[in-house]
Amino acid sequence: MSGSGPPAAASDPPALRHPSTTREHLIIAVPPQPRPRHEQHDVPGPERVPPHDPDAEAAVLGAMLLSPDAVGDVVDALGPLGADAFYGPHHQTVYRAIVEMYAEGAKADPITVGAHLSERGEIGRVGGPAALHALAQGVSSPTVAADYARIVVDRAKLRRLAAAGVQIAELGYAGLGEADDVLDRAAATLSRVTRAGERSAGTPFREVFHRAVAASEKVQQDGQPPGALTGYRGFDSLTNGLHPGQMVIVAGRPAMGKSTVALDLARHAAFMEDRQVVFFSLEMSEIEIGQRVISAEAGVALDHIRSGRMSEDSWARVAGISERMDTERLLVDDRPGLSLTQIKAAARRVQQRLGLDLVVVDYLQLVRSPGRRAENRQVEVAETSRNIKLMAKELEIPVVVLAQLNRGPEQRQDKRPVLSDLRESGSLEQDADLVVLLHREDAYERTSPRAGEVDLIVAKHRNGPVGTVTVAAQLHFARFADMPAR
């Protein structure tokens, strides 16, 4: 590595350079052998060592062993690459162990990580306890973590580029199909490389707004209180808002309006209370979210925005809210398949840069569980739920997470949900400070005399009363609102 790299002491200790775990050794000692066709794209050639920087990898891990803040910075810097950003299998093993402990709220240092790996029978794969201590001792300050993580990501991208080059060459030589089809597959292969390791802590809403407006134009052309208030007066009166450290579950059957509630909370906090909000959407794209927010804020029918059937008055309404939309107060992160560790790292980064008042996650059952995959889905959801509560406490903010209910309500006469309907895990009820169940009679009976009404059933309230608050469903504007005074 060039002169800006980490100190020599941060390089792999001798124990980590065991021939059985070092690919360089295998490349030197074993004559090149033809490999099966399906493996030919893994590396650019058996005579070459793929790009990597063992010193930077060791420095990153050493910093993570010294500071929990460094763990969050590294997880965010590595992004979707995660452990795959590391070239050495031993480094990948250490990284996974640290991240798993971090996600569980456990302290990660050479001793605890060593014990963790010993319990799993993996301590020998990393060179023993001495190797972990050497990693930590080789770093002068944990503040280097993010800088060296960028070097690790850079080398990982180069490895992927080399592998993609081999794969693209194979596509060309094979000559299967029309040339345009082959070019399309080659472009997709290269696109996966360019997207690898992208970092994002959310998109400023000014960008989401402009993208959503541009998407609508294209469609048309082509054919401060004790807690963060929600904007629902009755709900705020019952709960006194959402408080730091709270885990708030908003649950319902499909199409009941969970995402509508989530966006109502985020909009009110960001635009009306000037609070910093991050909205993690694992289901909707940022364009869909942007269109829903525009509809709710401007009072323009959502189906008109989506279909491009916008009148001059509608465009004037959108223009009227543009100044309010020019903000970073609402960040939207629509990366698919996020793990809770990635969500936590992104939230921590926003908190350090801008401050943070509210996190919304849509929705819980789509969040990947940290660490090893649990033996069954119920255990996995329980683990995710517990760690969301720990995140709320650690960041000292309310975290609103959406959740699906099971089919229980549909099997009862009145269809009203109850706490036991929370899907897949009773731990959700245990971990949550506030559980809000959604019920709309007109979802089951269109001619119901309560058509257009939505019940927000506060079924659990750790620090206050429970009850039911009724709001008006203005779904054509992608929002719920207080019932008109009678």
C-alpha positions in Angstrom: 0.0 0.0 0.0 1.1 3.6 -0.6 2.5 6.0 2.0 -1.0 6.9 3.2 -1.8 3.4 4.3 -2.0 2.1 7.9 1.1 1.3 9.9 2.9 -1.9 9.3 1.9 -3.1 12.7 -1.7 -3.3 11.5 -0.9 -6.0 8.9 -2.0 -9.6 9.4 0.0 -11.1 12.3 1.9 -14.3 11.6 -0.9 -16.4 13.1 -3.3 -15.1 10.5 -1.0 -16.0 7.6 -1.3 -19.7 8.0 -0.9 -21.4 4.6 -4.2 -23.2 4.9 -6.1 -19.9 5.0 -4.0 -17.7 2.6 -4.9 -17.7 -1.0 -1.5 -16.3 -2.0 0.1 -19.5 -0.7 -2.3 -21.6 -2.8 -1.6 -19.6 -5.9 2.2 -19.9 -5.5 2.3 -23.6 -4.4 -0.3 -25.1 -6.7 0.3 -25.1 -10.4 -2.6 -23.6 -12.4 -5.3 -26.1 -13.0 -8.3 -25.7 -15.4 -11.4 -25.0 -13.3 -15.0 -26.0 -13.9 -16.8 -23.5 -16.2 -19.1 -22.3 -13.5 -16.1 -21.2 -11.4 -14.1 -19.4 -14.2 -15.5 -16.0 -13.3 -14.5 -16.0 -9.6 -11.0 -14.5 -10.2 -9.3 -13.0 -13.3 -6.9 -15.9 -13.6 -5.1 -18.5 -11.4 -1.8 -16.9 -11.9 -2.9 -13.5 -10.5 -3.7 -12.4 -7.0 -7.0 -10.5 -6.9 -6.7 -6.9 -5.6 -6.8 -6.6 -1.8 -5.0 -4.8 1.0 -4.4 -7.0 4.1 -3.1 -4.0 6.1 -6.3 -2.0 5.6 -8.4 -5.0 6.4 -6.5 -5.6 9.6 -6.7 -1.9 10.6 -10.5 -1.9 10.0 -11.0 -5.0 12.2 -8.6 -3.6 14.9 -10.6 -0.4 15.1 -13.8 -2.3 15.4 -12.4 -4.3 18.3 -11.5 -1.0 20.0 -14.7 1.1 19.6 -18.4 0.4 19.1 -18.6 3.7 17.2 -16.1 2.3 14.7 -18.3 -0.7 14.2 -21.2 1.4 13.0 -19.0 3.5 10.8 -17.5 0.4 9.2 -20.9 -1.4 8.7 -22.2 1.8 6.9 -19.0 2.2 4.8 -19.0 -1.4 3.7 -22.7 -1.2 2.8 -24.2 -4.3 1.1 -20.8 -5.8 0.6 -20.5 -6.6 4.3 -18.1 -9.4 5.1 -17.6 -10.0 1.3 -15.6 -6.7 1.2 -12.8 -8.6 3.0 -10.5 -10.8 0.9 -9.2 -13.0 3.7 -11.6 -15.6 4.9 -10.2 -15.2 8.4 -10.9 -11.5 8.3 -14.5 -12.2 7.1 -14.9 -14.5 10.1 -13.7 -11.9 12.5 -15.9 -9.2 10.9 -19.1 -11.4 11.1 -18.4 -12.1 14.8 -18.0 -8.5 15.7 -21.1 -7.4 13.8 -23.2 -10.2 15.3 -22.2 -9.1 18.8 -22.7 -5.4 18.0 -26.2 -6.2 16.7 -27.0 -8.1 19.9 -25.8 -5.1 22.0 -22.8 -7.0 23.4 -19.4 -5.4 23.8 -17.0 -6.6 21.1 -13.3 -6.6 22.1 -10.5 -9.2 21.6 -11.5 -11.1 24.7 -15.3 -11.2 24.1 -14.9 -11.9 20.3 -12.4 -14.6 21.1 -14.9 -16.2 23.5 -17.7 -15.9 20.9 -15.6 -17.6 18.2 -14.5 -20.3 20.6 -18.1 -21.1 21.4 -18.7 -21.5 17.7 -15.6 -23.6 17.1 -14.1 -20.9 14.8 -11.3 -19.5 16.9 -8.7 -21.6 15.0 -9.8 -20.2 11.7 -8.7 -16.7 12.6 -5.4 -17.7 14.1 -6.3 -18.0 17.8 -6.9 -15.3 20.5 -3.4 -13.9 20.0 -4.3 -12.9 16.4 -7.3 -10.9 17.7 -5.2 -9.0 20.3 -2.6 -8.3 17.5 -5.4 -6.8 15.4 -6.4 -4.4 18.1 -2.8 -3.5 19.1 -1.9 -2.7 15.5 -4.2 0.3 15.4 -3.3 3.7 16.9 -6.8 5.1 16.9 -10.3 3.7 16.1 -11.0 6.9 14.2 -9.2 5.4 11.2 -11.9 2.8 10.7 -14.0 4.7 8.1 -10.9 5.7 6.1 -9.5 2.2 5.9 -12.9 0.7 5.3 -13.1 2.8 2.1 -9.8 1.2 1.0 -11.2 -2.2 1.7 -14.3 -1.4 -0.4 -12.2 0.0 -3.2 -10.2 -3.3 -3.5 -13.4 -5.3 -3.3 -14.9 -3.4 -6.2 -11.7 -4.0 -8.2 -12.0 -7.7 -7.5 -15.6 -7.7 -8.6 -14.7 -5.7 -11.7 -12.1 -8.3 -12.6 -14.5 -11.1 -12.1 -17.2 -9.3 -14.1 -14.6 -8.8 -16.9 -14.0 -12.5 -17.1 -17.7 -13.2 -17.1 -18.4 -10.6 -19.8 -15.6 -12.1 -21.9 -17.1 -15.5 -21.5 -20.5 -14.2 -22.7 -18.8 -12.8 -25.8 -16.9 -15.9 -26.7 -19.9 -18.2 -26.1 -21.9 -16.2 -28.6 -25.2 -17.6 -27.3 -28.2 -15.6 -28.5 -28.5 -12.3 -30.4 -25.7 -9.8 -29.9 -28.0 -7.2 -28.4 -29.2 -9.8 -25.8 -25.6 -10.6 -24.9 -24.8 -6.9 -24.6 -27.8 -6.5 -22.3 -26.6 -9.3 -20.0 -23.1 -7.8 -20.1 -24.4 -4.4 -19.1 -26.4 -6.0 -16.2 -23.2 -7.7 -15.0 -21.3 -4.5 -15.1 -24.2 -2.6 -13.4 -24.1 -5.0 -10.4 -20.4 -4.1 -10.0 -21.0 -0.4 -10.1 -23.8 -0.7 -7.5 -21.7 -2.9 -5.2 -20.7 -1.1 -2.0 -22.9 1.9 -2.5 -23.2 3.9 0.7 -26.4 5.6 1.7 -27.8 6.9 4.9 -31.0 8.1 3.1 -31.9 10.5 0.4 -32.6 14.1 1.3 -36.3 14.7 0.6 -35.5 17.6 -1.8 -34.1 14.9 -4.1 -37.0 12.5 -3.5 -39.5 15.4 -4.2 -37.9 16.3 -7.4 -37.6 12.7 -8.6 -41.2 12.1 -7.7 -42.3 15.2 -9.6 -40.2 14.2 -12.6 -41.7 10.7 -12.5 -45.2 12.2 -12.6 -44.3 14.6 -15.4 -42.9 11.7 -17.4 -46.1 9.7 -16.9 -48.2 12.7 -18.0 -46.0 13.4 -21.1 -46.1 9.8 -22.1 -49.7 9.0 -22.1 -42.3 20.6 20.2 -44.0 18.8 23.2 -43.0 16.0 25.6 -42.9 13.6 22.8 -42.9 13.9 19.0 -46.5 14.6 18.1 -48.2 12.5 15.4 -50.6 15.0 14.1 -53.6 13.0 15.2 -55.0 15.1 18.1 -56.9 12.3 19.8 -53.9 10.0 19.6 -51.5 12.6 20.9 -53.9 13.4 23.8 -53.9 9.7 24.7 -50.1 9.0 24.4 -48.5 12.5 24.8 -46.7 11.8 21.6 -43.9 9.4 20.8 -41.0 9.4 23.3 -37.3 8.7 23.1 -36.4 5.1 23.6 -39.9 3.9 22.7 -40.5 1.0 20.3 -43.8 1.7 18.6 -45.5 -1.0 16.6 -48.2 -0.1 14.1 -49.8 -3.3 13.0 -52.7 -4.4 10.8 -53.8 -6.7 8.0 -52.7 -5.9 4.4 -54.3 -2.8 2.9 -55.5 -1.4 6.3 -53.2 1.7 6.0 -50.0 0.9 7.9 -47.8 2.7 5.4 -50.2 5.6 5.4 -49.9 6.0 9.2 -46.1 5.7 8.9 -45.9 8.5 6.4 -48.3 10.6 8.4 -46.0 10.3 11.4 -42.9 11.1 9.3 -44.5 14.0 7.5 -45.8 15.7 10.6 -42.5 15.3 12.5 -40.4 16.6 9.6 -42.6 19.3 8.0 -44.7 20.5 11.0 -42.3 20.0 13.9 -39.0 20.5 12.2 -37.7 17.2 13.5 -35.1 14.9 11.9 -36.6 11.7 10.5 -35.3 8.7 8.7 -37.8 6.5 6.9 -36.5 3.0 6.0 -38.8 1.6 3.3 -38.2 -2.1 2.6 -41.4 -2.3 0.6 -42.0 0.9 -1.4 -39.6 2.7 -3.6 -38.6 6.3 -2.9 -40.6 7.4 -5.9 -43.8 5.8 -4.5 -43.1 7.4 -1.1 -42.5 10.8 -2.8 -45.7 10.5 -4.7 -47.7 9.7 -1.5 -46.2 12.6 0.4 -46.9 15.0 -2.5 -50.5 13.8 -2.6 -50.9 14.2 1.2 -49.2 17.6 1.4 -50.6 19.1 -1.7 -54.1 17.6 -1.6 -53.8 16.1 -5.1 -55.4 12.8 -5.8 -52.7 10.0 -5.6 -54.1 8.2 -8.7 -53.8 11.5 -10.7 -50.1 11.8 -9.7 -49.4 8.2 -10.6 -51.3 8.2 -13.9 -50.1 11.6 -15.1 -53.7 13.0 -15.2 -52.7 16.2 -13.5 -54.6 19.4 -14.1 -53.2 22.9 -14.1 -54.6 23.4 -10.6 -53.0 20.2 -9.4 -49.6 21.3 -10.7 -50.1 24.7 -9.0 -50.8 22.8 -5.7 -47.6 20.8 -6.1 -45.6 24.0 -6.9 -47.1 25.5 -3.7 -45.5 22.9 -1.5 -42.1 22.8 -3.2 -40.5 25.2 -0.8 -41.6 23.1 2.2 -40.3 20.0 0.5 -36.8 21.5 0.1 -35.5 19.9 3.2 -33.2 17.3 4.7 -35.5 16.8 7.7 -36.9 13.7 6.1 -34.5 11.2 4.7 -35.8 8.2 2.7 -33.8 5.0 2.5 -35.4 2.5 0.2 -32.5 -0.1 -0.1 -34.1 -3.5 -0.3 -33.2 -6.4 2.0 -31.7 -4.2 4.8 -30.5 -5.9 7.9 -31.2 -4.4 11.3 -27.4 -3.8 11.6 -27.4 -1.7 8.5 -30.5 0.2 9.6 -28.8 0.9 13.0 -25.5 2.0 11.4 -27.3 4.3 9.0 -29.4 5.8 11.8 -26.3 6.3 13.9 -24.6 8.1 11.0 -27.5 10.5 10.6 -27.6 11.1 14.3 -23.9 12.1 14.3 -24.3 14.3 11.2 -27.7 16.0 11.6 -29.2 14.8 14.9 -32.1 12.3 14.9 -35.6 12.5 16.4 -37.5 9.6 14.8 -36.9 6.4 12.8 -39.7 4.6 10.9 -39.2 1.1 9.5 -41.7 -0.3 6.9 -41.9 -3.1 7.8 -40.6 -5.5 10.4 -41.1 -8.8 8.6 -38.9 -7.7 5.7 -36.0 -6.8 7.9 -33.1 -9.3 7.8 -32.1 -10.7 11.1 -28.5 -9.9 12.2 -26.0 -12.7 12.6 -26.7 -16.3 12.0 -30.1 -17.2 10.5 -32.4 -18.4 13.2 -33.7 -22.0 13.4 -37.2 -20.8 12.6 -39.0 -17.6 11.6 -40.6 -17.0 15.0 -37.2 -16.9 16.6 -35.8 -14.7 13.9 -38.6 -12.1 14.3 -38.2 -12.2 18.1 -34.5 -11.5 17.7 -35.2 -8.6 15.3 -37.9 -7.2 17.6 -35.5 -7.3 20.6 -32.8 -5.5 18.7 -35.1 -2.8 17.5 -36.0 -2.0 21.1 -32.3 -1.9 22.0 -31.7 0.5 19.0 -34.4 2.8 20.3 -32.9 2.9 23.7 -29.3 3.3 22.5 -30.1 6.1 20.1 -32.6 7.6 22.5 -35.3 8.1 19.9 -38.7 6.6 19.2 -38.6 3.9 16.6 -41.9 3.2 14.8 -42.0 -0.2 13.1 -44.8 -1.6 11.0 -45.9 -5.2 11.4 -48.3 -7.6 9.8 -51.1 -9.2 11.7 -52.1 -12.9 11.2 -55.5 -13.9 9.9 -57.1 -13.9 13.3 -59.3 -10.8 12.8 -60.8 -12.3 9.6 -62.0 -15.3 11.6 -63.9 -13.3 14.1 -67.4 -11.8 13.8 -66.4 -8.2 14.5 -63.0 -8.4 12.6 -61.4 -6.2 15.2 -57.7 -7.1 15.9 -56.3 -7.9 19.3 -52.7 -8.1 20.6 -52.5 -11.9 20.1 -52.9 -11.3 16.3 -49.4 -10.0 16.0 -47.8 -12.3 13.5 -45.1 -14.8 14.1 -43.8 -13.7 17.5 -45.3 -12.9 20.9 -42.1 -11.1 21.6 -43.4 -8.1 19.6 -46.0 -7.5 22.3 -43.3 -7.9 25.0 -40.7 -5.6 23.5 -43.0 -2.8 22.3 -43.8 0.2 24.5 -46.8 1.1 22.3 -48.8 -1.2 20.1 -51.3 0.4 17.7 -53.7 -1.9 15.8 -55.5 -0.6 12.7 -59.1 -1.5 11.9 -61.4 -0.3 9.1 -64.9 -1.7 9.0 -65.3 -0.7 5.3 -62.4 -2.9 4.4 -64.7 -5.9 5.2 -68.1 -4.3 4.5 -68.1 -1.5 1.9 -71.6 -0.4 2.9 -70.7 -0.1 6.6 -72.2 3.1 8.2 -68.6 3.7 9.4 -67.2 3.8 5.9 -64.2 6.2 5.8 -63.4 5.8 9.4 -60.2 4.2 10.8 -59.8 3.0 14.4 -56.3 3.4 15.9 -56.6 0.8 18.7 -53.9 1.5 21.3 -53.8 -2.0 22.6 -50.7 -1.6 24.7 -49.3 1.5 26.3 -46.5 0.8 28.7 -46.6 4.2 30.3 -50.2 5.3 29.9 -53.8 4.3 29.2 -55.1 2.3 26.3 -58.0 3.2 24.1 -59.3 3.7 20.6 -58.9 6.8 18.5 -60.9 7.2 15.3 -59.5 9.1 12.4 -60.8 9.8 8.9 -59.4 7.8 6.0 -58.6 10.2 3.1 -56.9 7.4 1.1 -57.4 9.3 -2.2 -54.8 11.8 -0.7 -52.7 9.0 0.9 -53.4 10.2 4.4 -55.4 9.9 7.5 -56.7 13.0 9.3 -58.6 14.0 12.4 -62.3 13.5 12.2 -64.3 16.7 11.5 -65.8 18.3 14.6 -69.4 17.4 15.1 
